[in-house]
Amino acid sequence: MDVNQRLRPQPSDGYIYRTSWAVPTGDIGDQLQLRLDGVARYIQEVGAENLLDAGEAEAHPHWLVQRTVIDVIEPIEWPNEVSFSRWCSALSTRWCTMRVDLVGSEGGRIETEGFWIAINERTLTPQRVSDSLIDKFSSTADEHRLKWRPWLTNLDEADVVRPFALRRTDIDVFEHVTNTAYWHAIHEVMAEVPEVCRAPYRAVVEYRRPIQYGEDVTLRWARRDDDVNIAIAVGDEIRAAALLRTLS
């Protein structure tokens, strides 16, 4: 797959984890729609539940996301009860892509995919997953020798450059900026290009190198037709690349 392709549909059989909960008011924007940082938190929580359900949480407690794709097919508005379906779309022995679909009981649909890497807590390097996890996740996977391939290229020339302040609450257990904090930055850009972010639209974040608290972060972007290319940088080094795009 690449950035121009739609995400794989849910399979008809295999191991699919399902759960649901109501959208809280703290995760909605001024249009009463579920924000993307809320979606990012949800798919992380559903992933933790999925590992417990599969009996793999103790053996694989730590995962880092390398890329997150969020396709807003129809916004999920508040109030709403969201049903989640999570399954593996591709895997290898140390990483996998996990699809999570969100469907609102009162309307709305969001499709997501994350490229997740199993991490050794001591060395902070990729570790091999268990055979039992591979057996469960491979039941829905189309690809069993998954390799990392970036979807996005780094932004060369920005039309807009702004500082982006970090908070101590943006830091995770590895002392890096949390996944959801990057989506706070994406929302800053979305406010400037609302016509690109009318459903259906795609948002992608690819993580290059971690950001630590205290670093001076800049948010840069450039619009080219229906694409908005984004860089989250420290100095001249791009730590994350992102894309906003209208879906045809």
C-alpha positions as CSV (number, residue, x, y, z in Angstrom):
1,M,0.0,0.0,0.0
2,D,0.9,3.7,-0.3
3,V,-0.5,7.1,0.5
4,N,-2.7,7.1,-2.6
5,Q,-4.6,3.9,-1.8
6,R,-7.6,3.4,0.4
7,L,-7.2,1.3,3.5
8,R,-8.0,-2.5,3.4
9,P,-11.6,-3.4,4.2
10,Q,-12.5,-5.4,7.2
11,P,-12.2,-9.2,6.6
12,S,-15.2,-11.5,6.9
13,D,-13.5,-13.8,9.4
14,G,-10.4,-14.1,11.6
15,Y,-9.5,-12.5,14.9
16,I,-11.2,-9.1,15.1
17,Y,-11.5,-7.3,18.5
18,R,-14.6,-5.2,19.1
19,T,-15.6,-2.8,21.8
20,S,-17.5,0.5,22.2
21,W,-17.9,3.6,24.4
22,A,-19.6,7.0,24.3
23,V,-17.8,10.0,23.0
24,P,-16.9,12.3,25.9
25,T,-17.3,16.0,25.7
26,G,-13.5,16.6,26.2
27,D,-12.8,15.0,22.8
28,I,-15.0,17.2,20.6
29,G,-14.2,20.4,18.7
30,D,-16.3,23.6,18.2
31,Q,-18.4,21.8,15.6
32,L,-19.3,19.0,18.1
33,Q,-17.2,16.6,16.0
34,L,-14.7,14.0,17.4
35,R,-11.2,15.5,17.0
36,L,-8.3,13.6,15.5
37,D,-6.3,13.7,18.7
38,G,-9.2,11.9,20.3
39,V,-9.2,9.3,17.6
40,A,-5.5,8.8,18.2
41,R,-6.1,8.2,21.9
42,Y,-9.0,5.9,21.2
43,I,-7.0,3.6,18.8
44,Q,-4.2,3.4,21.4
45,E,-6.7,2.4,24.1
46,V,-8.4,-0.1,21.9
47,G,-5.0,-1.5,21.1
48,A,-4.3,-2.0,24.8
49,E,-7.7,-3.7,25.3
50,N,-7.0,-5.9,22.2
51,L,-3.7,-7.2,23.7
52,L,-5.5,-8.0,27.0
53,D,-8.2,-9.8,25.1
54,A,-5.6,-11.8,23.1
55,G,-3.7,-12.7,26.2
56,E,-0.6,-10.9,24.9
57,A,-0.5,-7.8,27.1
58,E,2.1,-9.1,29.6
59,A,4.5,-10.4,26.9
60,H,4.1,-7.2,24.7
61,P,3.4,-4.2,26.9
62,H,5.3,-1.6,24.9
63,W,4.6,-0.5,21.3
64,L,5.7,2.5,19.3
65,V,3.7,3.8,16.4
66,Q,5.7,4.7,13.3
67,R,2.7,5.9,11.2
68,T,-0.9,6.7,11.8
69,V,-3.5,7.1,9.0
70,I,-6.9,8.6,9.8
71,D,-9.6,8.7,7.1
72,V,-12.6,10.7,8.1
73,I,-15.3,9.2,5.8
74,E,-18.1,10.9,7.8
75,P,-17.5,12.9,11.0
76,I,-18.6,11.4,14.3
77,E,-20.6,14.0,16.1
78,W,-21.5,14.3,19.8
79,P,-23.5,12.8,21.4
80,N,-22.7,9.4,20.0
81,E,-21.7,5.8,20.9
82,V,-18.8,4.6,19.0
83,S,-18.2,0.9,18.0
84,F,-14.6,-0.1,17.4
85,S,-13.3,-3.0,15.3
86,R,-9.6,-3.7,15.4
87,W,-7.7,-6.3,13.3
88,C,-4.2,-6.9,11.8
89,S,-3.9,-6.0,8.1
90,A,-0.2,-7.0,7.7
91,L,2.6,-8.2,10.0
92,S,6.1,-9.4,10.4
93,T,8.0,-10.8,13.4
94,R,8.6,-7.3,15.0
95,W,5.9,-5.0,13.7
96,C,2.4,-4.9,12.2
97,T,-0.2,-2.7,10.7
98,M,-3.4,-2.6,12.7
99,R,-6.7,-1.3,11.3
100,V,-9.3,0.3,13.6
101,D,-12.7,1.3,12.3
102,L,-14.9,3.7,14.3
103,V,-18.6,3.7,13.6
104,G,-21.1,5.9,15.4
105,S,-24.5,4.6,16.5
106,E,-25.9,8.0,15.5
107,G,-23.9,8.2,12.3
108,G,-20.3,8.8,11.3
109,R,-17.4,6.6,10.2
110,I,-13.7,6.9,10.6
111,E,-11.2,4.4,9.2
112,T,-7.6,4.2,10.6
113,E,-4.4,2.2,10.3
114,G,-1.3,2.3,12.5
115,F,2.2,0.9,11.8
116,W,3.1,-0.5,15.3
117,I,6.6,-1.7,16.4
118,A,7.0,-4.0,19.4
119,I,9.6,-2.5,21.7
120,N,12.0,-4.0,24.2
121,E,11.6,-1.9,27.4
122,R,15.3,-2.2,28.4
123,T,17.0,-1.5,25.0
124,L,14.2,0.6,23.4
125,T,14.8,-1.4,20.2
126,P,12.3,-3.6,18.2
127,Q,11.7,-7.1,19.7
128,R,10.3,-10.3,18.2
129,V,6.7,-10.9,19.0
130,S,5.5,-14.3,20.3
131,D,4.3,-17.1,18.0
132,S,0.9,-17.0,19.7
133,L,0.5,-13.3,18.7
134,I,1.5,-14.1,15.2
135,D,-1.0,-16.9,15.0
136,K,-3.8,-14.7,16.2
137,F,-3.0,-11.6,14.1
138,S,-2.1,-13.4,10.9
139,S,-5.7,-14.7,10.7
140,T,-6.8,-11.4,9.2
141,A,-3.5,-10.2,7.6
142,D,-3.0,-10.0,3.8
143,E,0.7,-9.7,4.1
144,H,3.0,-11.7,6.4
145,R,6.4,-10.2,5.6
146,L,5.7,-6.6,6.2
147,K,8.5,-4.1,5.7
148,W,8.7,-0.4,6.7
149,R,8.2,1.9,3.7
150,P,7.6,5.7,4.3
151,W,4.6,7.1,2.6
152,L,5.6,10.7,3.0
153,T,8.6,12.8,1.9
154,N,9.9,15.5,4.1
155,L,8.7,19.1,3.3
156,D,11.4,21.1,1.4
157,E,9.9,24.6,1.4
158,A,7.3,25.8,3.8
159,D,4.8,28.6,3.2
160,V,4.1,29.0,6.9
161,V,6.4,28.5,9.9
162,R,5.2,28.9,13.4
163,P,6.5,27.9,16.9
164,F,4.7,25.0,18.6
165,A,4.8,24.9,22.4
166,L,5.1,21.7,24.3
167,R,3.6,21.0,27.7
168,R,4.8,18.5,30.4
169,T,1.6,16.6,29.9
170,D,2.7,15.9,26.3
171,I,5.4,13.5,27.5
172,D,5.1,9.7,27.7
173,V,6.7,6.9,29.7
174,F,9.7,7.0,27.3
175,E,10.2,10.7,28.0
176,H,9.2,11.5,24.4
177,V,6.3,13.6,23.1
178,T,3.1,11.5,23.0
179,N,1.4,10.4,19.8
180,T,-1.6,12.6,20.5
181,A,0.5,15.8,20.9
182,Y,1.5,15.6,17.3
183,W,-2.2,15.6,16.4
184,H,-2.7,18.8,18.4
185,A,-0.2,20.3,15.9
186,I,-2.2,18.9,13.0
187,H,-5.3,20.6,14.3
188,E,-3.5,23.9,14.3
189,V,-3.0,23.5,10.5
190,M,-6.5,22.2,9.9
191,A,-7.9,25.4,11.3
192,E,-6.1,27.3,8.5
193,V,-7.3,25.0,5.7
194,P,-10.8,23.9,6.6
195,E,-11.8,23.3,3.0
196,V,-9.3,20.5,2.7
197,C,-10.6,18.9,5.9
198,R,-14.2,18.5,4.8
199,A,-15.2,14.8,4.8
200,P,-14.1,12.7,3.3
201,Y,-10.5,13.5,4.0
202,R,-7.2,11.8,5.0
203,A,-4.7,12.7,7.7
204,V,-1.4,11.0,8.0
205,V,1.5,11.4,10.5
206,E,4.8,9.6,10.1
207,Y,7.2,9.8,13.0
208,R,10.9,10.3,12.1
209,R,12.7,10.9,15.5
210,P,11.3,11.5,19.0
211,I,10.8,15.0,20.4
212,Q,11.8,15.6,24.0
213,Y,10.4,18.1,26.4
214,G,12.4,21.4,26.3
215,E,13.2,21.3,22.6
216,D,12.1,24.2,20.5
217,V,9.5,22.9,18.0
218,T,8.3,24.6,14.9
219,L,5.3,23.7,12.8
220,R,5.7,24.2,9.0
221,W,3.3,23.6,6.2
222,A,2.7,24.2,2.5
223,R,-0.5,23.8,0.5
224,R,-0.4,22.3,-3.0
225,D,-3.9,22.0,-4.5
226,D,-5.8,19.5,-2.2
227,D,-2.7,18.4,-0.4
228,V,-1.3,20.1,2.7
229,N,2.3,18.9,3.5
230,I,3.4,19.4,7.1
231,A,6.6,19.2,9.0
232,I,7.1,19.1,12.8
233,A,10.7,20.1,13.3
234,V,13.4,20.9,15.8
235,G,15.9,23.3,14.2
236,D,16.5,22.0,10.7
237,E,15.6,18.4,11.6
238,I,12.2,17.2,10.7
239,R,10.9,14.9,13.5
240,A,7.6,14.1,11.9
241,A,6.0,14.5,8.5
242,A,2.3,14.8,7.9
243,L,-0.3,15.1,5.2
244,L,-3.8,16.4,4.9
245,R,-5.6,15.4,1.8
246,T,-9.1,15.5,0.4
247,L,-10.3,11.9,-0.4
248,S,-11.9,11.4,-3.8
